[in-house]
């Protein structure tokens, strides 16, 4: 039974993604603290925040809007992680792990979007 946004699998997996991104970015070079690190952290937190806000909305249209915003932030993260990988801030193996998590979260968010009837 889903009574709270924390019961949603998409939120749970996105929360794990938040923790992973924070861990990875803690090892970025100091000059990136207010650039790529900050941007990645803001975007990844936005995913769980939008899932929570979508869950709280009454209309299906609003729910879909916020879940879609979460999915958009997810792809923003992926794009930024390509930059981090190419600048050698993260290892290719770590990139692969996080990319798998992004794919999972994307599928789960798509599932909640599809489950909300559009009107």
C-alpha distances in whole Angstrom, upper triangle without the diagonal:
4,6,9,11,11,8,9,12,14,15,15,17,19,19,21,23,24,25,27,29,30,31,33,35,36,38,40,43,44,45,42,40,41,40,38,36,35,35,32,30,30,29,26,25,25,22,19,21,21,17,16,19,17,14,16,18,18,20,19,22,22,18,20,23,21,19,23,25,22,23,27,27,26,29,31,30,31,34,35,34,37,39,39,39,42,44,43,41,38,39,38,36,34,34,33,30,28,29,27,24,25,25,21,20,22,20,17,18,19,16,14,18,18,15,16,19,22,24
4,6,7,8,5,7,10,12,12,12,15,16,17,19,21,21,23,25,26,27,29,31,32,33,36,37,41,41,42,39,37,37,37,35,33,32,31,29,27,27,25,23,21,21,19,16,17,17,13,12,15,14,10,12,14,15,17,16,19,18,15,17,20,18,16,20,21,19,20,24,24,23,26,28,27,28,31,32,32,34,37,36,37,40,41,40,38,36,37,36,34,32,32,31,28,26,27,25,22,23,23,19,18,19,18,15,15,17,14,12,15,16,13,14,17,20,22
4,7,8,7,9,12,14,13,14,17,18,17,20,22,22,23,26,27,28,30,32,33,34,37,38,41,41,42,39,37,37,37,35,33,32,31,29,27,27,26,23,21,21,19,16,17,17,14,12,14,13,10,10,13,14,17,16,20,18,15,18,20,18,17,21,22,20,22,25,25,24,28,29,28,30,33,33,33,36,38,37,38,41,42,42,39,37,38,38,36,34,33,33,30,28,29,28,24,25,25,22,20,22,21,17,17,20,17,14,17,19,16,16,19,21,23
4,5,5,7,11,12,10,11,15,15,14,17,19,19,20,23,24,24,26,29,29,30,33,34,37,38,39,35,33,33,34,32,30,28,28,26,24,23,22,20,18,18,16,13,13,14,11,9,11,11,8,9,12,14,16,16,19,17,14,17,18,16,15,19,19,17,19,22,22,21,25,26,25,27,30,30,30,33,35,34,35,38,39,39,36,34,36,36,34,31,31,31,28,26,27,26,22,22,23,20,18,20,20,16,16,18,17,14,17,19,16,16,19,21,23
4,5,5,9,9,7,9,12,12,11,14,16,16,18,20,21,21,24,26,26,27,30,31,34,35,36,32,30,30,30,28,27,25,24,23,20,20,19,16,14,14,12,9,10,10,7,5,9,9,6,8,11,13,16,15,17,15,12,14,16,13,12,15,16,13,16,19,18,18,21,22,21,23,26,26,26,29,31,30,32,35,36,35,33,31,32,32,31,28,28,28,25,23,23,22,19,19,20,17,15,16,17,13,12,16,14,11,14,17,15,14,18,20,22
4,5,8,9,6,6,10,10,9,12,14,14,15,18,19,19,21,23,24,25,28,29,33,33,35,31,29,30,30,28,26,25,24,22,20,19,19,16,14,15,13,9,11,12,9,8,11,12,10,11,15,17,19,19,21,19,15,17,19,15,14,18,18,15,17,20,19,18,22,23,21,23,26,26,26,29,31,29,30,34,34,34,31,29,31,31,29,26,26,26,23,21,22,21,17,18,19,17,14,17,17,14,13,17,16,13,16,19,17,17,21,23,26
4,6,9,7,7,11,12,12,14,16,17,18,20,21,22,24,26,27,28,31,32,36,36,38,34,32,33,33,31,29,28,27,25,23,23,22,19,17,18,15,12,14,15,11,10,14,13,10,13,16,17,19,18,21,19,16,18,20,17,15,19,19,16,18,21,21,19,23,25,23,25,28,28,28,30,33,31,32,36,37,36,33,31,32,32,30,27,27,27,24,22,23,21,18,19,20,16,14,17,16,13,13,16,14,12,16,18,15,16,20,22,25
4,5,5,6,9,10,11,13,14,15,17,19,20,21,23,25,26,27,30,31,34,35,36,33,31,32,31,29,27,26,25,23,21,21,19,17,16,16,13,11,13,13,9,9,12,11,9,12,15,16,18,16,18,17,13,15,17,14,12,15,16,13,15,18,18,16,20,22,21,22,25,26,25,28,30,29,30,33,34,34,32,29,30,30,28,25,25,24,22,20,20,19,16,16,16,13,11,13,13,9,10,12,11,9,12,14,12,13,17,19,22
4,5,5,6,8,10,11,12,14,16,17,18,20,21,23,24,26,28,29,33,34,35,32,30,31,30,28,26,26,25,22,21,21,19,16,16,16,13,11,14,14,11,12,15,14,12,16,18,20,21,19,21,19,16,16,18,16,13,16,17,14,14,18,17,15,18,21,19,20,23,24,23,26,28,27,27,31,32,31,29,27,27,27,25,22,22,21,18,17,17,15,12,13,13,10,9,11,11,7,9,12,10,9,13,14,13,15,19,21,24
4,6,5,6,8,10,10,12,14,15,16,18,20,21,22,24,26,27,31,32,33,29,28,28,27,25,23,23,22,19,18,18,16,13,13,13,10,9,12,11,8,10,13,12,11,15,16,19,19,17,18,17,14,14,15,13,10,12,13,10,10,14,14,12,15,17,16,17,20,21,20,23,25,24,25,28,29,29,27,25,26,25,23,21,20,19,17,15,15,14,11,11,11,8,6,8,8,5,6,9,9,8,11,13,13,14,18,19,23
4,6,5,6,9,10,10,12,14,15,16,18,20,21,22,25,26,29,30,31,27,26,26,26,23,22,21,20,18,16,16,14,12,11,11,8,6,9,9,6,8,11,11,10,13,15,18,19,18,19,17,14,15,16,13,10,13,13,10,11,15,13,12,16,17,16,17,21,21,20,23,25,24,25,28,29,29,27,24,26,26,24,21,21,21,18,16,17,16,12,12,14,11,8,11,12,9,8,12,12,10,13,16,15,16,20,21,24
4,5,5,6,9,10,11,13,14,16,17,19,20,21,24,25,29,30,31,28,26,27,27,24,22,22,21,18,17,18,16,13,12,14,11,9,12,13,10,11,14,15,13,16,19,21,23,21,23,21,17,18,19,16,14,17,17,13,14,18,16,14,18,19,17,18,22,22,21,24,26,24,25,28,29,29,26,24,25,25,23,20,20,20,17,15,16,15,11,13,14,11,9,12,13,10,11,15,14,13,16,18,18,19,23,24,27
4,5,5,6,9,10,11,12,14,15,16,18,20,22,23,27,28,30,26,25,26,25,22,21,21,20,17,16,17,15,12,12,14,10,9,13,14,11,13,16,16,15,18,21,23,24,22,23,22,18,18,20,17,14,16,16,13,13,16,14,12,15,17,15,15,19,19,18,20,23,22,22,25,26,26,23,21,22,21,19,17,17,16,13,11,13,11,8,9,11,8,6,10,11,9,10,13,13,13,16,18,18,19,23,25,28
4,5,5,6,9,10,10,12,14,15,16,18,21,21,25,26,27,23,22,23,22,19,18,18,17,13,12,13,11,8,9,10,7,6,10,11,9,11,14,14,14,17,19,22,23,21,22,20,17,17,17,14,12,14,13,9,10,13,11,9,12,14,12,13,16,16,16,19,21,20,20,24,25,24,22,20,21,21,20,17,16,16,14,11,12,12,8,8,11,9,6,9,11,9,9,13,14,13,15,18,18,19,23,24,27
4,5,5,6,9,10,11,13,14,15,17,19,20,24,25,26,23,21,22,22,20,17,17,17,14,12,13,12,9,8,10,8,6,10,12,10,11,14,15,15,17,20,23,24,23,24,22,19,19,20,16,14,17,16,12,14,16,13,12,16,16,14,15,19,18,17,20,22,20,22,25,25,25,22,20,22,22,21,17,17,18,15,13,15,14,11,11,14,12,10,13,15,13,13,16,17,16,18,21,21,22,25,26,29
4,5,5,6,9,10,11,12,14,16,18,19,23,24,26,23,21,23,22,20,17,18,18,14,13,15,14,10,11,13,11,10,13,15,14,15,18,19,18,21,23,26,28,26,27,25,22,22,23,19,17,19,18,15,15,18,15,13,16,17,14,15,19,18,16,19,21,19,20,23,24,23,20,18,19,19,17,14,15,15,12,10,13,12,9,10,13,11,10,13,15,13,14,18,18,18,20,23,23,24,28,29,32
4,5,5,6,9,10,10,12,14,16,17,21,22,23,20,19,20,19,16,14,15,15,11,10,13,11,7,9,11,9,9,13,14,13,15,18,18,19,21,23,27,27,26,26,24,21,21,21,18,16,17,16,13,13,15,12,10,13,13,10,11,15,14,12,16,18,16,17,20,21,20,17,15,17,17,16,12,12,13,10,7,10,10,7,8,11,10,8,11,14,13,13,16,18,18,19,22,23,24,27,28,31
4,5,5,6,9,10,11,12,15,16,19,20,21,18,17,18,17,15,12,13,13,9,8,10,9,6,6,9,9,8,11,13,13,14,17,18,18,20,23,26,27,26,26,24,21,21,21,18,16,18,16,13,14,15,12,11,14,13,10,13,16,14,13,17,18,16,17,21,21,20,17,16,18,19,18,14,14,16,13,10,13,14,10,11,14,14,11,14,17,15,15,18,20,19,21,24,24,25,28,29,32
4,6,5,6,9,10,11,13,15,18,19,21,18,17,18,19,16,13,14,15,12,10,12,13,9,10,13,12,11,14,17,16,17,20,21,21,23,26,29,30,29,29,27,25,25,25,21,20,21,20,16,17,19,16,14,17,17,13,15,18,16,15,18,19,17,18,22,21,20,17,15,17,18,17,13,14,16,13,11,14,15,12,13,16,15,14,17,19,18,18,21,22,22,24,27,27,28,31,32,35
4,5,5,6,9,10,12,13,17,19,20,17,16,19,18,15,13,14,15,11,10,13,13,10,11,14,13,13,16,18,18,19,22,23,23,26,28,31,32,30,31,29,26,26,26,22,21,22,20,17,17,18,15,13,16,16,12,13,16,14,12,15,17,14,15,18,18,17,14,12,13,15,13,10,11,12,10,8,11,12,9,11,14,14,13,16,18,18,18,21,22,23,24,27,28,29,32,33,36
4,5,5,6,8,10,11,15,16,17,14,13,15,14,11,9,11,11,7,7,10,10,7,10,12,12,13,15,17,17,19,21,22,23,25,27,31,31,30,30,28,25,25,24,21,20,20,19,16,16,16,13,12,14,13,9,11,13,11,9,13,14,11,13,16,16,15,12,11,13,14,14,10,10,13,11,8,11,13,11,11,15,15,14,16,19,18,18,21,23,23,24,27,28,29,32,32,36
4,6,5,6,9,10,14,14,16,13,12,14,14,12,8,10,11,9,7,10,11,9,10,13,14,14,16,18,19,19,22,23,24,26,28,32,33,32,31,29,27,27,26,23,22,23,20,17,19,19,15,15,17,15,12,14,16,14,12,16,16,13,15,18,18,17,13,12,15,17,17,13,14,16,14,12,15,17,14,14,18,18,17,19,22,21,21,24,26,25,26,29,30,31,34,35,38
4,6,5,7,10,13,14,17,14,13,16,16,14,11,13,14,11,10,14,15,12,13,17,17,17,19,21,22,22,25,26,27,29,31,35,36,34,35,32,30,30,29,26,25,26,24,20,21,22,18,17,19,18,14,16,18,15,13,17,17,14,15,18,17,16,12,11,13,15,15,11,13,15,13,11,15,16,14,15,19,19,18,21,23,23,23,26,27,27,29,32,32,33,37,37,40
4,5,6,7,11,13,15,12,12,15,15,12,9,12,13,10,10,14,14,12,14,17,17,18,20,22,23,24,26,27,28,30,32,36,37,35,35,33,30,30,29,26,25,25,23,20,21,21,18,16,17,16,13,13,15,13,10,13,13,10,11,14,14,12,9,7,10,12,12,8,10,13,11,10,13,15,14,14,18,19,18,20,23,23,23,26,27,28,29,32,33,34,37,37,40
4,5,5,9,10,12,9,8,11,11,9,6,9,10,8,8,12,13,11,13,16,17,18,19,22,23,24,26,27,28,30,32,35,36,35,34,32,30,30,29,26,25,25,23,20,21,20,17,16,17,15,12,14,15,11,10,13,12,9,11,14,13,12,8,8,12,14,15,11,12,15,14,12,15,18,16,16,20,21,19,21,24,24,24,27,29,29,29,32,34,34,37,37,40
4,6,8,9,12,10,9,12,13,11,8,10,13,11,10,14,15,14,15,18,19,20,21,24,25,25,27,29,30,32,34,37,38,37,37,34,33,33,31,28,27,28,25,23,24,24,20,19,21,19,16,17,18,15,14,17,16,12,14,17,15,14,10,11,14,17,17,14,15,18,17,15,18,20,19,19,23,23,22,24,27,27,27,30,31,31,32,35,36,37,40,40,43
4,7,9,11,10,10,13,14,12,9,13,15,13,13,17,18,17,18,21,22,22,24,27,27,28,30,32,33,35,37,40,41,40,40,37,35,35,34,31,30,30,28,25,26,25,22,21,22,20,17,18,19,15,14,16,15,11,13,15,13,11,8,8,11,15,15,12,14,17,16,15,18,20,19,20,23,24,24,25,28,29,28,31,33,33,34,37,38,39,42,42,45
4,6,8,7,7,11,10,9,7,11,12,11,12,15,16,16,18,20,21,23,24,26,27,29,30,32,33,35,36,40,41,39,39,36,35,34,33,30,29,29,26,24,25,24,20,20,20,18,15,16,16,13,12,14,12,9,11,13,10,9,6,8,11,14,16,13,14,17,17,16,18,21,20,20,23,25,24,25,28,29,28,31,33,33,34,37,38,39,42,42,45
4,6,6,7,10,10,10,9,12,14,14,15,18,19,19,21,23,24,26,27,29,30,32,33,35,36,38,39,43,43,42,41,39,38,37,35,33,32,32,29,27,28,26,23,23,23,21,18,19,19,15,14,16,14,11,13,14,11,10,8,11,14,17,19,16,17,21,21,19,21,24,24,23,27,28,27,29,32,32,32,34,37,37,37,40,42,42,45,45,47
4,5,5,9,10,10,9,11,14,15,15,17,19,20,21,23,25,26,27,29,31,32,33,35,36,37,39,43,44,43,42,39,38,38,36,33,33,33,30,28,29,27,24,24,25,22,20,21,21,17,17,19,16,14,16,17,14,14,11,14,17,21,22,20,20,24,24,22,24,27,26,25,29,30,29,30,34,34,33,36,38,38,38,41,43,43,46,45,48
4,6,7,8,9,9,11,13,14,15,17,19,20,21,23,25,27,27,29,31,32,33,35,37,38,39,43,43,43,41,38,38,37,35,33,33,32,29,28,28,27,23,24,24,21,19,21,20,16,17,18,15,13,16,16,13,14,12,15,19,21,23,21,21,25,25,23,24,28,27,26,29,31,30,30,34,34,33,36,38,38,38,41,43,43,46,45,47
4,6,5,5,6,8,10,11,12,14,15,16,18,20,21,23,24,25,28,29,30,31,33,35,36,39,40,39,38,35,34,34,31,29,29,28,25,24,25,23,20,20,20,17,15,17,16,12,13,15,12,10,14,14,11,13,10,13,16,19,21,18,18,22,22,19,21,24,23,22,26,27,26,27,30,31,29,32,34,34,34,37,39,39,42,41,44
4,6,7,5,6,9,10,10,12,14,15,16,18,20,22,22,24,26,27,28,30,32,33,34,38,39,38,37,34,33,33,31,28,28,28,25,23,25,23,20,20,21,18,16,18,18,14,15,17,15,13,16,17,15,15,12,15,18,21,22,19,19,23,23,20,22,25,23,23,26,28,26,27,30,30,29,32,34,34,34,37,38,38,41,41,43
4,7,6,5,8,10,10,11,14,15,16,17,20,21,21,23,25,26,27,29,31,32,33,36,37,37,35,32,32,32,29,27,27,27,23,22,24,22,19,20,20,17,16,19,18,14,16,18,15,14,18,19,16,18,15,17,21,23,25,22,21,25,25,22,23,26,25,23,27,28,26,27,31,31,29,31,34,33,33,36,38,37,40,39,42
4,6,5,6,9,10,11,12,14,16,17,19,21,21,22,25,26,26,28,31,32,32,36,36,36,34,31,31,30,28,26,26,25,22,21,22,20,17,18,18,14,13,16,14,11,13,15,12,11,15,16,13,16,13,15,19,21,23,20,19,23,23,20,21,24,23,21,25,27,25,25,29,29,27,29,32,32,31,35,36,36,39,38,40
4,5,5,6,8,10,10,12,14,15,17,19,20,21,23,25,25,27,29,30,31,35,35,34,32,30,29,28,26,24,24,23,20,19,19,17,14,15,15,12,10,12,11,7,9,11,9,8,12,13,11,13,10,12,16,17,20,17,15,19,19,16,17,21,20,18,21,23,21,22,25,26,25,27,30,29,29,32,34,34,37,36,38
4,6,5,6,9,10,11,12,14,16,18,18,20,22,23,24,26,28,29,30,34,35,34,33,30,29,28,27,24,24,23,20,19,20,18,15,15,16,13,11,13,13,10,10,13,11,9,13,15,13,14,10,12,16,18,19,16,15,19,18,15,17,20,19,17,21,23,21,22,25,25,24,27,29,29,29,32,34,34,37,36,39
4,6,5,6,9,10,11,12,15,16,16,18,20,21,22,24,26,27,28,32,32,32,31,28,27,27,25,22,22,22,19,17,19,17,14,15,16,13,11,15,14,11,13,16,14,13,16,18,16,17,14,15,19,21,22,19,18,21,21,18,19,22,20,19,22,23,21,22,26,25,24,26,29,28,28,31,33,32,35,35,37
4,6,5,6,9,10,11,13,15,15,16,19,20,21,22,25,26,27,30,30,30,28,25,25,24,22,20,20,19,16,15,16,14,11,12,13,9,9,12,11,8,11,13,12,12,15,17,15,17,14,16,19,20,22,19,17,20,20,16,17,20,19,17,20,22,19,19,23,23,21,24,26,26,25,29,30,30,33,32,34
4,6,5,6,9,10,11,13,14,15,17,19,20,21,23,25,26,30,30,29,28,25,24,23,22,19,19,18,15,14,14,13,10,10,11,8,6,9,10,7,8,11,11,10,13,15,15,16,13,13,16,17,18,15,14,17,16,13,14,17,15,13,17,18,16,17,20,20,19,21,24,24,24,27,28,28,31,31,34
4,5,5,6,8,10,11,12,14,16,17,18,20,22,23,25,28,29,28,27,25,23,23,22,18,18,19,16,14,15,15,11,11,13,11,9,12,13,11,11,15,14,13,16,18,18,18,15,15,18,20,20,16,16,19,17,14,16,18,16,14,18,19,16,18,21,21,19,22,24,23,24,27,28,28,31,31,34
4,6,5,6,9,11,10,12,14,15,16,18,20,21,22,26,26,26,25,22,21,21,19,16,17,17,13,12,14,13,9,11,13,10,9,13,14,12,13,17,16,15,18,21,20,21,18,18,21,23,23,20,19,21,20,16,18,20,18,16,19,20,17,18,21,21,19,21,24,23,22,26,27,26,30,29,31
4,5,5,7,9,10,10,13,15,15,16,19,20,21,25,25,24,23,20,19,18,16,14,14,14,11,9,11,9,6,7,9,7,6,10,11,10,11,15,15,14,17,19,19,20,18,18,21,21,22,19,17,19,18,14,15,18,15,13,16,17,14,14,18,18,15,18,21,20,19,23,24,24,27,26,29
4,5,5,7,9,10,11,13,15,16,17,19,21,24,25,24,23,21,19,19,17,14,14,14,12,9,10,10,7,7,10,9,7,10,12,11,11,15,15,15,17,19,20,20,17,16,19,20,20,16,15,17,16,12,13,15,12,10,14,14,11,13,16,15,14,17,19,18,19,22,23,23,26,26,29
4,5,6,6,9,10,11,12,14,16,17,19,22,23,23,22,19,18,18,17,13,13,15,12,9,12,12,9,10,13,12,10,14,16,14,15,18,19,18,20,23,23,23,20,19,22,23,23,19,18,20,19,15,17,18,15,13,17,17,13,15,18,17,15,18,20,18,19,23,23,23,26,26,29
4,6,5,6,8,10,10,12,14,15,16,20,21,20,19,16,15,15,13,10,11,12,8,7,10,10,7,9,12,10,10,14,15,14,16,19,19,19,21,24,24,25,22,22,24,25,25,21,20,22,20,17,17,19,16,14,17,17,13,14,17,16,13,16,18,17,17,20,21,20,24,23,26
4,5,5,6,9,10,11,12,15,16,19,20,18,18,15,13,13,12,9,8,10,8,4,7,8,6,6,10,10,10,12,15,14,15,18,19,19,21,24,24,25,22,21,23,23,23,20,19,20,18,15,15,16,13,11,13,13,10,10,13,12,10,13,15,14,14,17,18,18,21,21,24
4,6,5,6,9,10,11,13,15,18,19,18,18,16,13,14,14,10,9,12,10,7,10,12,10,10,14,14,13,15,18,18,18,21,22,22,23,26,27,27,24,23,25,25,24,21,20,21,19,16,17,17,14,13,15,14,10,12,15,12,11,14,15,13,15,18,18,18,21,22,25
4,5,5,6,9,10,11,13,16,18,17,17,14,12,14,13,9,10,12,10,8,11,13,11,12,15,15,14,18,20,19,20,23,24,23,26,28,28,29,26,25,28,28,28,24,23,25,23,19,20,21,17,16,18,18,14,15,17,15,13,16,17,15,16,19,19,18,22,22,24
4,5,5,6,8,10,11,14,15,14,14,11,9,10,9,5,6,8,7,5,9,10,9,11,14,14,14,17,19,19,20,23,24,24,26,29,29,30,27,26,29,29,29,25,24,25,23,20,20,21,18,16,18,17,13,13,16,14,11,14,15,12,12,16,17,15,18,18,20
4,5,5,6,9,10,13,14,13,14,11,8,10,10,6,5,9,8,6,9,12,11,11,15,16,16,18,20,21,21,24,26,25,27,30,30,31,28,27,29,29,28,25,24,24,22,19,19,19,16,15,16,15,11,12,14,11,8,11,12,10,10,14,14,13,16,17,20
4,5,5,6,9,12,14,14,15,12,10,12,12,9,9,12,11,10,13,15,14,15,18,19,18,21,23,23,24,27,28,28,29,32,33,33,30,29,31,31,30,27,26,27,25,22,22,22,19,18,19,18,14,15,17,14,12,15,15,12,13,17,16,15,18,19,21
4,5,5,6,10,12,12,13,9,8,11,10,7,8,11,10,10,13,15,14,16,19,19,19,22,24,24,25,28,29,29,31,33,34,35,32,31,33,33,33,30,28,29,27,24,25,25,21,20,21,20,17,17,19,16,13,16,17,13,13,17,16,14,17,17,19
4,5,5,9,9,9,9,7,4,7,7,5,6,9,9,9,12,14,14,15,18,19,19,22,24,24,25,28,29,30,31,34,35,35,33,32,34,33,33,30,28,29,27,24,24,24,21,19,20,19,15,15,16,14,11,13,13,10,10,13,13,11,14,14,16
4,6,8,10,10,11,9,6,9,11,8,8,12,13,12,14,17,17,17,20,21,22,24,26,27,27,30,32,31,33,36,37,37,34,33,35,34,33,31,29,30,27,25,25,24,21,20,21,19,16,16,17,14,12,14,13,10,11,14,12,10,14,15,17
4,7,9,11,12,9,8,11,12,10,11,14,14,14,17,19,19,20,23,24,24,26,28,29,30,33,34,34,35,38,39,39,37,35,37,37,36,33,32,33,31,28,28,28,24,23,24,23,19,20,21,18,15,17,17,13,14,17,15,13,16,16,18
4,6,8,9,6,6,9,10,9,11,13,14,14,17,18,19,20,23,24,25,27,29,29,31,33,34,35,36,39,40,40,38,37,39,39,38,35,34,34,32,29,29,29,26,24,25,24,20,20,21,18,16,17,17,13,13,16,14,11,14,14,15
4,7,9,7,7,11,12,12,13,16,17,17,20,21,22,24,26,27,28,30,32,33,34,36,38,38,40,42,43,44,41,40,42,42,41,38,37,37,35,32,32,32,29,27,28,26,23,23,23,20,18,19,18,14,14,16,14,11,12,13,13
4,5,5,6,9,10,11,12,14,16,17,19,20,22,23,25,26,28,29,31,32,34,36,37,38,39,41,43,44,42,40,42,41,41,38,37,37,35,32,32,31,29,27,27,26,23,22,22,20,17,17,17,14,12,14,13,9,10,9,9
4,5,5,6,8,10,10,12,14,15,16,18,20,21,23,24,26,27,29,30,32,33,35,36,37,39,41,42,40,38,40,39,39,36,34,34,33,30,29,29,26,24,24,23,20,19,19,17,14,14,14,11,9,10,9,6,6,6,7
4,5,5,6,9,10,10,12,14,15,16,19,20,21,23,25,26,27,29,30,32,34,35,36,38,40,41,39,38,40,38,38,36,34,34,33,30,29,29,27,24,24,23,21,19,19,18,15,14,15,12,10,12,12,8,8,6,7
4,5,5,6,9,10,11,13,14,15,17,19,20,21,23,25,26,27,29,31,32,33,35,37,38,39,37,36,38,37,37,35,33,33,32,29,28,28,26,23,24,23,20,19,19,18,14,15,16,13,11,13,13,10,11,10,11
4,5,5,6,8,10,11,12,14,16,17,19,20,21,23,25,26,27,29,31,32,33,35,37,37,35,34,36,35,35,32,30,30,29,26,25,25,23,21,21,20,17,16,16,14,11,12,12,9,8,11,10,7,10,10,12
4,6,5,6,8,10,10,12,14,15,17,18,20,21,23,24,26,27,29,30,31,33,35,36,34,33,35,33,33,31,29,29,28,25,24,24,21,19,19,18,15,14,14,13,10,10,11,8,5,8,9,7,9,8,11
4,6,5,6,9,10,10,13,14,16,17,19,20,21,23,25,26,28,29,30,32,33,35,33,32,34,33,33,31,28,29,28,25,24,24,22,19,20,20,17,15,16,15,12,12,14,11,9,12,13,11,12,11,12
4,5,5,6,9,10,11,12,15,15,17,19,20,21,23,25,26,27,29,31,32,33,31,30,32,31,31,28,26,27,26,23,22,23,20,17,18,18,15,14,15,14,10,12,14,11,9,13,14,12,14,13,15
4,5,5,6,9,10,11,13,14,15,17,19,20,21,23,25,26,27,29,31,31,30,28,30,29,29,26,24,24,23,20,19,19,17,15,15,15,11,10,12,10,7,8,10,8,6,10,11,10,13,13,16
4,5,5,6,9,10,11,12,14,15,17,19,20,22,23,25,26,28,29,30,29,28,29,28,28,26,24,24,23,20,19,19,17,14,15,15,12,10,12,12,8,8,11,10,7,11,13,12,14,13,16
4,5,5,6,9,10,11,12,14,15,17,18,20,22,23,24,26,27,29,27,26,28,27,28,25,23,24,23,20,19,20,18,15,16,16,13,12,14,14,10,11,14,13,11,14,16,15,17,16,18
4,5,5,6,9,10,11,13,15,15,17,19,20,21,23,25,26,27,25,24,26,25,25,22,20,21,20,17,16,17,14,12,13,13,10,9,12,11,8,10,13,11,11,14,16,15,18,17,20
4,5,5,7,9,10,11,13,14,15,17,19,20,21,23,25,26,24,23,24,23,23,21,19,19,18,15,14,15,13,10,10,11,8,6,9,10,7,8,11,11,10,13,15,15,18,17,20
4,5,5,6,9,10,11,13,14,16,17,19,20,22,23,25,23,22,24,23,24,22,19,20,20,16,15,17,15,11,13,14,12,9,13,13,10,11,15,14,13,16,18,18,20,19,22
4,5,5,6,9,10,11,12,14,16,16,18,20,21,22,20,20,22,22,22,20,17,18,18,14,14,16,14,11,13,14,11,10,14,14,11,13,16,16,15,18,20,20,22,22,24
4,5,5,6,9,10,11,13,15,15,16,19,20,21,19,18,20,19,19,17,14,15,15,11,10,12,10,7,9,11,8,7,11,12,10,12,15,15,14,17,19,20,22,22,25
4,5,5,6,9,10,11,13,14,15,17,19,20,19,18,19,18,19,17,14,15,15,12,10,13,12,8,10,12,10,9,12,14,12,13,16,17,16,18,21,21,24,23,26
4,5,5,6,9,10,11,13,14,16,17,19,17,17,19,18,20,17,15,16,17,13,12,15,14,11,13,15,13,12,16,17,15,16,19,20,18,21,24,24,26,25,28
4,5,5,6,9,10,10,12,14,15,16,14,14,16,16,17,14,11,14,14,10,10,13,11,9,12,14,12,12,15,16,15,17,20,20,20,22,24,25,28,27,30
4,5,5,6,9,10,10,12,14,15,14,13,14,13,15,13,9,11,12,9,7,10,10,7,10,13,12,11,14,16,15,16,19,20,20,22,25,25,28,28,31
4,5,5,7,9,10,11,13,15,14,14,15,14,17,15,11,13,15,12,10,14,14,11,13,16,15,14,17,19,18,19,22,23,22,24,27,27,30,29,32
4,5,5,6,9,10,11,12,11,11,14,14,16,14,11,14,15,12,12,15,15,12,15,18,16,16,20,21,20,21,24,25,24,27,29,29,32,31,34
4,5,5,6,8,10,10,9,8,11,10,12,10,7,10,12,9,9,12,12,11,13,16,15,15,19,20,20,21,24,25,25,27,29,30,33,32,36
4,5,5,6,9,10,10,9,11,10,13,11,8,11,13,11,10,13,14,13,14,18,17,17,20,22,21,22,25,27,26,28,31,32,34,34,37
4,5,5,6,9,9,9,12,12,15,13,11,14,16,14,13,17,17,16,18,21,20,20,23,25,24,25,28,29,29,31,33,34,37,36,39
4,6,5,6,5,6,9,10,13,11,9,13,14,12,13,16,16,15,18,20,20,20,23,25,24,26,29,30,29,32,34,35,38,37,40
4,5,5,6,5,6,7,10,9,7,10,12,11,11,15,16,15,17,20,20,20,23,25,25,26,29,30,30,32,34,35,38,38,41
4,5,8,8,9,9,13,12,10,13,16,15,14,18,19,18,20,23,23,23,26,28,27,28,31,33,32,34,37,38,40,40,43
4,6,8,10,11,14,14,12,15,17,16,17,20,21,20,22,25,25,25,28,30,29,31,33,34,34,37,39,40,42,42,45
4,5,7,8,11,11,10,14,15,15,16,19,20,19,22,24,24,25,28,29,29,31,33,35,35,37,39,40,43,43,46
4,7,10,12,10,10,14,15,14,15,18,18,18,21,23,23,24,27,28,28,30,32,33,33,36,38,38,41,41,44
4,7,8,6,7,10,11,10,12,15,15,16,18,20,20,21,24,25,26,27,30,31,31,34,35,37,40,40,43
4,5,5,6,9,10,11,12,14,16,16,18,20,21,22,24,26,27,28,30,32,33,34,36,38,41,41,44
4,5,5,6,9,10,10,12,14,15,16,18,20,21,22,24,25,26,29,30,31,33,35,36,39,39,43
4,5,5,6,9,10,11,13,14,15,17,19,20,22,23,25,26,28,29,30,32,34,36,39,39,43
4,5,5,6,8,10,11,12,14,16,17,18,20,21,22,24,26,27,29,30,32,34,37,37,41
4,5,5,6,9,10,10,12,14,15,16,18,20,21,22,24,26,26,28,30,32,35,35,38
4,6,5,6,9,10,11,12,14,15,17,19,20,21,23,25,26,27,29,31,34,34,38
4,5,5,6,9,10,11,13,14,16,17,19,20,22,23,25,26,27,29,33,33,37
4,5,5,6,9,10,10,12,14,15,16,18,20,21,22,24,26,27,30,31,35
4,5,5,6,9,10,10,12,14,15,16,18,20,21,22,24,26,29,29,33
4,5,5,6,9,10,11,12,14,15,17,19,20,21,23,25,28,29,32
4,5,5,6,8,10,11,12,14,15,17,18,20,21,23,26,27,31
4,5,5,6,9,10,10,12,14,15,16,18,20,21,24,25,29
4,6,5,6,9,10,11,12,15,15,16,18,20,23,24,28
4,5,5,6,9,10,11,13,14,15,17,19,22,23,27
4,5,5,6,8,10,11,12,14,15,17,20,21,25
4,5,5,6,9,10,11,12,14,16,19,19,23
4,6,5,6,9,10,10,12,15,17,18,22
4,5,5,7,9,10,11,13,16,18,21
4,5,5,6,9,10,11,14,15,19
4,6,5,6,9,10,13,13,17
4,5,5,6,9,12,13,17
4,5,5,6,10,12,15
4,5,5,8,9,13
4,5,7,9,12
4,6,9,12
4,6,9
4,6
4
